[in-house]
Amino acid sequence: MHETKTVLLIKGASQYDAMRNYLDEIADGFQQIGYPSVVIDAEHDFFLQEYKMATETFHLDYVFTCNANFYQDCRDLENARYVTYLCDRPAQHRDRLKKLDEDAVVFVCDLLYIPYIRKYDVVFTGSYYEPKELYEKIIEQYQGVLKQFVQQMIQEMEEQSWLTIEQCLEVVLNENHIQVSDEEFDELVAEFWRVSYYARFYYRDKVIHTLTKNGIKIHVFGNGWGDFVGNDAANLIWEKGDYLAAREAVANAYISLNTQPWFKGGFQERIASAMLSGTVAVTDDSLYIDENFTDQELCTYSLEKLEELPELIKSLLEDKEWAEKIAEKGRRRAQEELSWQGLTKDMAQYLEN
């Protein structure tokens, strides 16, 4: 048995009353599966009173319309998901579709319309720091032997992307024939945290340049991207907007590109956000991802084999059917396991046991 949901359906003007009839039929369909449904008519003089009564009387789970109508009227319903059915080409309703947030659901009557609903091919959300400038700022924070250690650790990370900061420190200590206690080792790791911070932006710069140099346009959301330079910088589009704008962009993209903040055994919330939005998550790999996910749910690339990344991105953009299958399987997996609510339940169960 599915959980009962309450649906508010809003009818508007329609040539030959076609969409108005569709919504009556859809309301009946919801009723048949046990979803209480309320239909109100925007063409009525007392529409606002009907709307107010419906929203105050019922706990609404969905607001259902045709052709992306009435979205702005429903923005005040925080717990109701907006759902719309497109009876025409998306281009005819472009202005309204552009206003939908990442939680909205759009059904289409033609599979070939799906590509037109997406606003971006590839998005990346996160800040940018020019690596050379960051390197200089980090190095000046240290003196003497500590400065030498930082320089060596950064060189190791640039040459071996799979190293954690702890492994990097071990390599440098061994190269310099230095032995330390466990406590001293922990203190040094804390002292050299800036090395992993540098590595994050070093590889972020490398990943983005790898794609833009291969003619792939990337829409980026975050601070600092004005410092991204090079002959390929024309393929990087710096979008303005805050965290909410970035979330909306991820939902409106085919691909959400991710570089992990030096998690070698973990997972990043940007990956989960992309999957929950029904977008193909493309991320650098980690032990956790390799052991817990398949290439049918998300796509991974290796920082050691970045030359393969452009072909992966181009293949996903060219084969929309393949991309949609990955996005859908990823969305289902994320809904089951990767929402904060789901993770909270897992933690609560662990605590109880």
C-alpha positions as a LaTeX table, in Angstrom:
\begin{tabular}{lrrr}
\hline
Residue & $x$ (\AA) & $y$ (\AA) & $z$ (\AA) \\
\hline
Met1 & 0.00 & 0.00 & 0.00 \\
His2 & 1.27 & 3.46 & $-0.88$ \\
Glu3 & 1.07 & 6.37 & 1.52 \\
Thr4 & $-2.02$ & 8.53 & 0.98 \\
Lys5 & $-1.36$ & 11.97 & $-0.49$ \\
Thr6 & $-3.73$ & 14.90 & $-0.90$ \\
Val7 & $-3.70$ & 16.71 & $-4.24$ \\
Leu8 & $-4.90$ & 20.19 & $-5.14$ \\
Leu9 & $-5.59$ & 20.56 & $-8.88$ \\
Ile10 & $-5.93$ & 24.04 & $-10.38$ \\
Lys11 & $-7.80$ & 24.55 & $-13.66$ \\
Gly12 & $-7.30$ & 27.58 & $-15.87$ \\
Ala13 & $-8.30$ & 28.86 & $-19.28$ \\
Ser14 & $-7.94$ & 26.36 & $-22.10$ \\
Gln15 & $-8.81$ & 26.25 & $-25.78$ \\
Tyr16 & $-11.80$ & 23.92 & $-26.26$ \\
Asp17 & $-11.59$ & 23.24 & $-22.49$ \\
Ala18 & $-9.09$ & 20.45 & $-23.26$ \\
Met19 & $-6.74$ & 20.98 & $-20.30$ \\
Arg20 & $-9.68$ & 21.63 & $-17.99$ \\
Asn21 & $-11.07$ & 18.23 & $-18.92$ \\
Tyr22 & $-7.62$ & 16.64 & $-18.51$ \\
Leu23 & $-7.42$ & 17.90 & $-14.94$ \\
Asp24 & $-10.89$ & 16.58 & $-14.11$ \\
Glu25 & $-9.83$ & 13.18 & $-15.43$ \\
Ile26 & $-6.52$ & 13.32 & $-13.57$ \\
Ala27 & $-8.35$ & 14.23 & $-10.34$ \\
Asp28 & $-10.55$ & 11.18 & $-10.84$ \\
Gly29 & $-7.45$ & 9.06 & $-11.39$ \\
Phe30 & $-5.93$ & 10.26 & $-8.12$ \\
Gln31 & $-9.19$ & 9.50 & $-6.32$ \\
Gln32 & $-9.18$ & 5.96 & $-7.69$ \\
Ile33 & $-5.77$ & 5.23 & $-6.17$ \\
Gly34 & $-6.82$ & 6.68 & $-2.83$ \\
Tyr35 & $-5.41$ & 10.20 & $-3.12$ \\
Pro36 & $-8.02$ & 12.71 & $-1.89$ \\
Ser37 & $-8.23$ & 15.38 & $-4.60$ \\
Val38 & $-9.56$ & 18.93 & $-4.62$ \\
Val39 & $-10.20$ & 20.78 & $-7.89$ \\
Ile40 & $-10.47$ & 24.56 & $-7.95$ \\
Asp41 & $-11.07$ & 26.83 & $-10.95$ \\
Ala42 & $-8.97$ & 29.94 & $-11.58$ \\
Glu43 & $-11.67$ & 31.14 & $-13.98$ \\
His44 & $-14.16$ & 31.52 & $-11.14$ \\
Asp45 & $-14.66$ & 34.97 & $-9.64$ \\
Phe46 & $-14.21$ & 33.46 & $-6.18$ \\
Phe47 & $-11.02$ & 31.54 & $-7.04$ \\
Leu48 & $-8.96$ & 33.20 & $-4.30$ \\
Gln49 & $-11.53$ & 32.21 & $-1.69$ \\
Glu50 & $-11.52$ & 28.63 & $-3.02$ \\
Tyr51 & $-7.74$ & 28.55 & $-2.90$ \\
Lys52 & $-7.64$ & 29.93 & 0.65 \\
Met53 & $-10.23$ & 27.43 & 1.83 \\
Ala54 & $-8.44$ & 24.49 & 0.21 \\
Thr55 & $-5.03$ & 25.41 & 1.61 \\
Glu56 & $-6.37$ & 26.02 & 5.11 \\
Thr57 & $-8.64$ & 22.97 & 5.22 \\
Phe58 & $-6.33$ & 20.28 & 3.83 \\
His59 & $-2.75$ & 19.23 & 4.38 \\
Leu60 & $-1.69$ & 19.35 & 0.74 \\
Asp61 & 1.10 & 17.13 & $-0.60$ \\
Tyr62 & 0.88 & 18.06 & $-4.28$ \\
Val63 & $-0.36$ & 20.96 & $-6.36$ \\
Phe64 & $-1.11$ & 19.76 & $-9.89$ \\
Thr65 & $-1.50$ & 22.03 & $-12.95$ \\
Cys66 & $-1.07$ & 21.97 & $-16.70$ \\
Asn67 & 1.58 & 23.84 & $-18.70$ \\
Ala68 & 3.44 & 25.20 & $-15.63$ \\
Asn69 & 0.61 & 27.54 & $-14.70$ \\
Phe70 & $-0.02$ & 29.00 & $-11.21$ \\
Tyr71 & 3.43 & 28.18 & $-9.83$ \\
Gln72 & 3.88 & 31.66 & $-8.40$ \\
Asp73 & 0.47 & 31.45 & $-6.73$ \\
Cys74 & 1.56 & 28.33 & $-4.85$ \\
Arg75 & 4.97 & 29.47 & $-3.58$ \\
Asp76 & 3.54 & 29.98 & $-0.09$ \\
Leu77 & 2.78 & 26.23 & 0.24 \\
Glu78 & 6.07 & 25.08 & 1.76 \\
Asn79 & 5.17 & 21.40 & 2.19 \\
Ala80 & 3.36 & 20.84 & $-1.11$ \\
Arg81 & 5.35 & 19.77 & $-4.16$ \\
Tyr82 & 4.45 & 21.52 & $-7.39$ \\
Val83 & 3.64 & 19.14 & $-10.27$ \\
Thr84 & 2.72 & 20.09 & $-13.81$ \\
Tyr85 & 1.90 & 18.29 & $-17.05$ \\
Leu86 & 3.05 & 19.86 & $-20.32$ \\
Cys87 & 0.51 & 19.49 & $-23.11$ \\
Asp88 & 2.65 & 21.51 & $-25.55$ \\
Arg89 & 6.27 & 22.04 & $-26.49$ \\
Pro90 & 8.36 & 23.32 & $-23.54$ \\
Ala91 & 9.50 & 26.29 & $-25.63$ \\
Gln92 & 5.94 & 27.62 & $-25.58$ \\
His93 & 6.09 & 27.86 & $-21.79$ \\
Arg94 & 9.76 & 28.71 & $-21.37$ \\
Asp95 & 9.23 & 31.78 & $-19.18$ \\
Arg96 & 7.13 & 29.86 & $-16.68$ \\
Leu97 & 9.37 & 26.79 & $-16.69$ \\
Lys98 & 12.44 & 28.92 & $-15.91$ \\
Lys99 & 10.80 & 29.97 & $-12.62$ \\
Leu100 & 10.33 & 26.44 & $-11.28$ \\
Asp101 & 12.61 & 25.38 & $-8.44$ \\
Glu102 & 14.48 & 22.09 & $-8.06$ \\
Asp103 & 11.59 & 20.39 & $-6.24$ \\
Ala104 & 9.09 & 20.86 & $-9.06$ \\
Val105 & 8.11 & 17.82 & $-11.13$ \\
Val106 & 7.39 & 18.23 & $-14.85$ \\
Phe107 & 5.67 & 15.49 & $-16.85$ \\
Val108 & 5.80 & 15.70 & $-20.65$ \\
Cys109 & 3.69 & 14.15 & $-23.41$ \\
Asp110 & 6.70 & 13.56 & $-25.69$ \\
Leu111 & 10.03 & 12.07 & $-24.62$ \\
Leu112 & 11.82 & 14.31 & $-27.13$ \\
Tyr113 & 10.70 & 17.32 & $-25.07$ \\
Ile114 & 12.81 & 16.29 & $-22.09$ \\
Pro115 & 16.07 & 17.86 & $-23.36$ \\
Tyr116 & 14.38 & 21.26 & $-23.72$ \\
Ile117 & 13.39 & 21.39 & $-20.05$ \\
Arg118 & 17.05 & 21.30 & $-18.95$ \\
Lys119 & 18.64 & 24.73 & $-18.83$ \\
Tyr120 & 22.31 & 23.69 & $-18.58$ \\
Asp121 & 24.45 & 20.88 & $-19.97$ \\
Val122 & 27.13 & 20.91 & $-17.26$ \\
Val123 & 27.17 & 22.79 & $-13.95$ \\
Phe124 & 29.72 & 23.02 & $-11.20$ \\
Thr125 & 28.93 & 24.49 & $-7.79$ \\
Gly126 & 31.82 & 25.60 & $-5.62$ \\
Ser127 & 34.40 & 28.33 & $-5.17$ \\
Tyr128 & 37.62 & 28.87 & $-7.12$ \\
Tyr129 & 41.10 & 29.82 & $-5.99$ \\
Glu130 & 43.91 & 30.24 & $-8.50$ \\
Pro131 & 46.41 & 27.50 & $-7.47$ \\
Lys132 & 49.64 & 29.49 & $-7.89$ \\
Glu133 & 48.31 & 32.36 & $-5.82$ \\
Leu134 & 47.02 & 29.99 & $-3.15$ \\
Tyr135 & 50.36 & 28.16 & $-3.08$ \\
Glu136 & 52.23 & 31.38 & $-2.32$ \\
Lys137 & 49.77 & 32.33 & 0.43 \\
Ile138 & 50.12 & 28.93 & 2.07 \\
Ile139 & 53.91 & 28.78 & 1.87 \\
Glu140 & 54.31 & 32.17 & 3.55 \\
Gln141 & 52.49 & 30.80 & 6.61 \\
Tyr142 & 55.45 & 28.55 & 7.47 \\
Gln143 & 59.11 & 28.97 & 8.28 \\
Gly144 & 62.22 & 26.78 & 8.29 \\
Val145 & 61.78 & 23.02 & 8.23 \\
Leu146 & 57.98 & 23.30 & 8.37 \\
Lys147 & 58.05 & 25.32 & 5.16 \\
Gln148 & 60.20 & 22.65 & 3.54 \\
Phe149 & 57.75 & 19.95 & 4.66 \\
Val150 & 54.77 & 21.83 & 3.20 \\
Gln151 & 56.50 & 22.28 & $-0.14$ \\
Gln152 & 57.37 & 18.58 & $-0.28$ \\
Met153 & 53.85 & 17.52 & 0.74 \\
Ile154 & 52.28 & 19.71 & $-1.91$ \\
Gln155 & 54.60 & 18.26 & $-4.54$ \\
Glu156 & 53.65 & 14.73 & $-3.47$ \\
Met157 & 49.93 & 15.54 & $-3.72$ \\
Glu158 & 50.34 & 17.06 & $-7.16$ \\
Glu159 & 52.12 & 13.91 & $-8.35$ \\
Gln160 & 49.98 & 11.34 & $-6.52$ \\
Ser161 & 46.35 & 12.39 & $-6.30$ \\
Trp162 & 45.25 & 9.36 & $-4.28$ \\
Leu163 & 47.31 & 10.31 & $-1.22$ \\
Thr164 & 45.56 & 11.50 & 1.92 \\
Ile165 & 47.22 & 14.23 & 3.95 \\
Glu166 & 48.33 & 11.59 & 6.48 \\
Gln167 & 49.89 & 9.42 & 3.78 \\
Cys168 & 51.55 & 12.45 & 2.28 \\
Leu169 & 53.09 & 13.35 & 5.62 \\
Glu170 & 54.34 & 9.79 & 6.07 \\
Val171 & 56.06 & 9.92 & 2.68 \\
Val172 & 57.81 & 13.20 & 3.51 \\
Leu173 & 58.89 & 12.03 & 6.96 \\
Asn174 & 60.35 & 8.85 & 5.46 \\
Glu175 & 62.13 & 10.81 & 2.73 \\
Asn176 & 63.75 & 12.97 & 5.41 \\
His177 & 64.48 & 9.99 & 7.71 \\
Ile178 & 62.48 & 11.51 & 10.55 \\
Gln179 & 60.62 & 9.48 & 13.16 \\
Val180 & 57.89 & 10.96 & 15.35 \\
Ser181 & 55.49 & 9.65 & 17.98 \\
Asp182 & 51.80 & 9.11 & 17.22 \\
Glu183 & 50.93 & 12.25 & 19.15 \\
Glu184 & 53.53 & 14.31 & 17.28 \\
Phe185 & 52.26 & 12.90 & 14.00 \\
Asp186 & 48.70 & 14.03 & 14.83 \\
Glu187 & 50.00 & 17.49 & 15.72 \\
Leu188 & 51.81 & 17.73 & 12.38 \\
Val189 & 48.67 & 16.69 & 10.46 \\
Ala190 & 46.76 & 19.48 & 12.20 \\
Glu191 & 49.59 & 21.90 & 11.43 \\
Phe192 & 49.57 & 21.03 & 7.72 \\
Trp193 & 45.80 & 21.16 & 7.08 \\
Arg194 & 46.40 & 23.83 & 4.43 \\
Val195 & 47.99 & 21.21 & 2.20 \\
Ser196 & 44.69 & 19.41 & 1.65 \\
Tyr197 & 43.02 & 22.80 & 1.16 \\
Tyr198 & 45.51 & 23.53 & $-1.61$ \\
Ala199 & 45.00 & 20.10 & $-3.17$ \\
Arg200 & 41.25 & 20.73 & $-3.39$ \\
Phe201 & 41.72 & 23.84 & $-5.52$ \\
Tyr202 & 44.69 & 22.51 & $-7.46$ \\
Tyr203 & 42.66 & 19.59 & $-8.80$ \\
Arg204 & 39.49 & 21.65 & $-9.16$ \\
Asp205 & 41.40 & 23.97 & $-11.49$ \\
Lys206 & 42.88 & 21.02 & $-13.34$ \\
Val207 & 39.52 & 19.28 & $-13.84$ \\
Ile208 & 37.73 & 22.39 & $-15.11$ \\
His209 & 40.57 & 23.33 & $-17.47$ \\
Thr210 & 40.64 & 19.77 & $-18.83$ \\
Leu211 & 37.01 & 20.15 & $-19.88$ \\
Thr212 & 37.05 & 23.75 & $-21.12$ \\
Lys213 & 40.16 & 23.07 & $-23.22$ \\
Asn214 & 38.17 & 20.32 & $-24.91$ \\
Gly215 & 35.39 & 22.72 & $-25.85$ \\
Ile216 & 32.96 & 21.76 & $-23.09$ \\
Lys217 & 31.04 & 24.70 & $-21.66$ \\
Ile218 & 30.59 & 24.70 & $-17.88$ \\
His219 & 28.26 & 26.93 & $-15.88$ \\
Val220 & 29.84 & 27.60 & $-12.50$ \\
Phe221 & 28.25 & 28.92 & $-9.31$ \\
Gly222 & 30.47 & 30.18 & $-6.50$ \\
Asn223 & 33.06 & 32.77 & $-5.54$ \\
Gly224 & 36.37 & 33.55 & $-7.22$ \\
Trp225 & 35.73 & 32.35 & $-10.76$ \\
Gly226 & 36.69 & 35.72 & $-12.17$ \\
Asp227 & 40.30 & 34.61 & $-11.58$ \\
Phe228 & 39.94 & 31.62 & $-13.92$ \\
Val229 & 42.12 & 32.52 & $-16.90$ \\
Gly230 & 43.44 & 31.01 & $-20.10$ \\
Asn231 & 42.54 & 30.71 & $-23.78$ \\
Asp232 & 39.84 & 28.24 & $-22.79$ \\
Ala233 & 38.21 & 30.55 & $-20.22$ \\
Ala234 & 35.55 & 31.50 & $-22.79$ \\
Asn235 & 34.00 & 28.06 & $-22.21$ \\
Leu236 & 33.46 & 28.84 & $-18.54$ \\
Ile237 & 30.27 & 30.77 & $-17.75$ \\
Trp238 & 30.26 & 32.33 & $-14.30$ \\
Glu239 & 26.66 & 32.49 & $-13.14$ \\
Lys240 & 25.65 & 34.91 & $-10.41$ \\
Gly241 & 23.54 & 33.72 & $-7.54$ \\
Asp242 & 23.57 & 32.33 & $-4.02$ \\
Tyr243 & 23.30 & 28.80 & $-2.66$ \\
Leu244 & 19.65 & 28.54 & $-3.66$ \\
Ala245 & 20.44 & 29.57 & $-7.24$ \\
Ala246 & 23.13 & 26.89 & $-7.35$ \\
Arg247 & 20.70 & 24.23 & $-6.12$ \\
Glu248 & 18.20 & 25.26 & $-8.76$ \\
Ala249 & 20.90 & 25.11 & $-11.43$ \\
Val250 & 21.84 & 21.56 & $-10.47$ \\
Ala251 & 18.20 & 20.51 & $-10.88$ \\
Asn252 & 18.11 & 22.18 & $-14.32$ \\
Ala253 & 21.26 & 20.50 & $-15.64$ \\
Tyr254 & 22.02 & 17.22 & $-17.34$ \\
Ile255 & 25.32 & 16.85 & $-15.51$ \\
Ser256 & 26.48 & 18.09 & $-12.13$ \\
Leu257 & 30.27 & 17.93 & $-11.98$ \\
Asn258 & 31.95 & 17.40 & $-8.63$ \\
Thr259 & 35.49 & 17.43 & $-7.27$ \\
Gln260 & 35.72 & 16.12 & $-3.74$ \\
Pro261 & 37.22 & 18.19 & $-0.91$ \\
Trp262 & 39.99 & 15.63 & $-0.56$ \\
Phe263 & 37.68 & 12.83 & 0.66 \\
Lys264 & 39.57 & 9.71 & $-0.35$ \\
Gly265 & 37.29 & 7.31 & 1.46 \\
Gly266 & 34.06 & 9.28 & 1.62 \\
Phe267 & 31.15 & 10.96 & $-0.07$ \\
Gln268 & 30.20 & 14.61 & $-0.70$ \\
Glu269 & 26.76 & 16.17 & $-0.24$ \\
Arg270 & 26.94 & 17.80 & $-3.69$ \\
Ile271 & 26.82 & 14.30 & $-5.18$ \\
Ala272 & 23.69 & 13.45 & $-3.19$ \\
Ser273 & 22.05 & 16.76 & $-4.13$ \\
Ala274 & 22.62 & 16.07 & $-7.82$ \\
Met275 & 21.22 & 12.55 & $-7.56$ \\
Leu276 & 18.17 & 13.72 & $-5.61$ \\
Ser277 & 17.53 & 16.33 & $-8.31$ \\
Gly278 & 17.48 & 13.71 & $-11.07$ \\
Thr279 & 20.76 & 15.00 & $-12.53$ \\
Val280 & 23.70 & 12.81 & $-13.56$ \\
Ala281 & 26.33 & 13.13 & $-10.83$ \\
Val282 & 29.89 & 12.99 & $-12.22$ \\
Thr283 & 32.56 & 12.93 & $-9.51$ \\
Asp284 & 36.11 & 11.86 & $-8.82$ \\
Asp285 & 36.18 & 8.43 & $-7.22$ \\
Ser286 & 36.76 & 7.35 & $-3.63$ \\
Leu287 & 36.92 & 4.06 & $-1.78$ \\
Tyr288 & 33.38 & 4.56 & $-0.46$ \\
Ile289 & 31.92 & 5.35 & $-3.87$ \\
Asp290 & 33.71 & 2.45 & $-5.54$ \\
Glu291 & 32.39 & 0.01 & $-2.93$ \\
Asn292 & 28.82 & 1.32 & $-2.63$ \\
Phe293 & 27.73 & 2.65 & $-6.03$ \\
Thr294 & 27.62 & 1.44 & $-9.62$ \\
Asp295 & 28.04 & 3.29 & $-12.90$ \\
Gln296 & 24.30 & 2.90 & $-13.40$ \\
Glu297 & 23.64 & 5.36 & $-10.53$ \\
Leu298 & 26.43 & 7.90 & $-10.96$ \\
Cys299 & 29.59 & 8.36 & $-13.03$ \\
Thr300 & 33.12 & 8.55 & $-11.68$ \\
Tyr301 & 36.43 & 9.65 & $-13.13$ \\
Ser302 & 40.00 & 9.32 & $-11.96$ \\
Leu303 & 42.17 & 12.33 & $-11.19$ \\
Glu304 & 45.03 & 10.20 & $-12.53$ \\
Lys305 & 43.27 & 9.78 & $-15.89$ \\
Leu306 & 41.73 & 13.17 & $-16.51$ \\
Glu307 & 42.25 & 12.79 & $-20.23$ \\
Glu308 & 39.28 & 10.38 & $-20.19$ \\
Leu309 & 36.88 & 12.85 & $-18.54$ \\
Pro310 & 36.00 & 14.99 & $-21.62$ \\
Glu311 & 34.94 & 11.88 & $-23.54$ \\
Leu312 & 32.72 & 10.77 & $-20.63$ \\
Ile313 & 31.01 & 14.18 & $-20.48$ \\
Lys314 & 30.53 & 14.35 & $-24.25$ \\
Ser315 & 29.11 & 10.82 & $-24.32$ \\
Leu316 & 26.57 & 11.66 & $-21.63$ \\
Leu317 & 25.48 & 14.80 & $-23.47$ \\
Glu318 & 25.21 & 13.00 & $-26.80$ \\
Asp319 & 23.36 & 9.93 & $-25.49$ \\
Lys320 & 20.50 & 11.56 & $-23.60$ \\
Glu321 & 18.68 & 8.26 & $-23.13$ \\
Trp322 & 21.70 & 6.76 & $-21.35$ \\
Ala323 & 22.10 & 9.88 & $-19.22$ \\
Glu324 & 18.41 & 9.88 & $-18.23$ \\
Lys325 & 18.63 & 6.24 & $-17.14$ \\
Ile326 & 21.60 & 6.99 & $-14.89$ \\
Ala327 & 19.87 & 10.07 & $-13.50$ \\
Glu328 & 16.68 & 8.16 & $-12.73$ \\
Lys329 & 18.43 & 5.24 & $-11.04$ \\
Gly330 & 20.55 & 7.68 & $-9.09$ \\
Arg331 & 17.47 & 9.63 & $-8.01$ \\
Arg332 & 15.75 & 6.49 & $-6.74$ \\
Arg333 & 18.84 & 5.38 & $-4.84$ \\
Ala334 & 19.27 & 8.84 & $-3.33$ \\
Gln335 & 15.63 & 9.09 & $-2.27$ \\
Glu336 & 15.93 & 5.75 & $-0.48$ \\
Glu337 & 19.24 & 6.35 & 1.25 \\
Leu338 & 20.83 & 9.75 & 0.76 \\
Ser339 & 18.39 & 12.39 & 2.01 \\
Trp340 & 19.27 & 13.99 & 5.35 \\
Gln341 & 16.02 & 12.59 & 6.73 \\
Gly342 & 16.97 & 9.08 & 5.63 \\
Leu343 & 20.46 & 9.41 & 7.04 \\
Thr344 & 19.02 & 10.70 & 10.31 \\
Lys345 & 16.86 & 7.58 & 10.58 \\
Asp346 & 19.95 & 5.43 & 10.03 \\
Met347 & 21.83 & 7.28 & 12.75 \\
Ala348 & 18.88 & 7.04 & 15.13 \\
Gln349 & 18.62 & 3.29 & 14.50 \\
Tyr350 & 22.33 & 2.92 & 15.19 \\
Leu351 & 21.99 & 4.85 & 18.46 \\
Glu352 & 19.06 & 2.71 & 19.55 \\
Asn353 & 21.04 & $-0.47$ & 18.90 \\
\hline
\end{tabular}
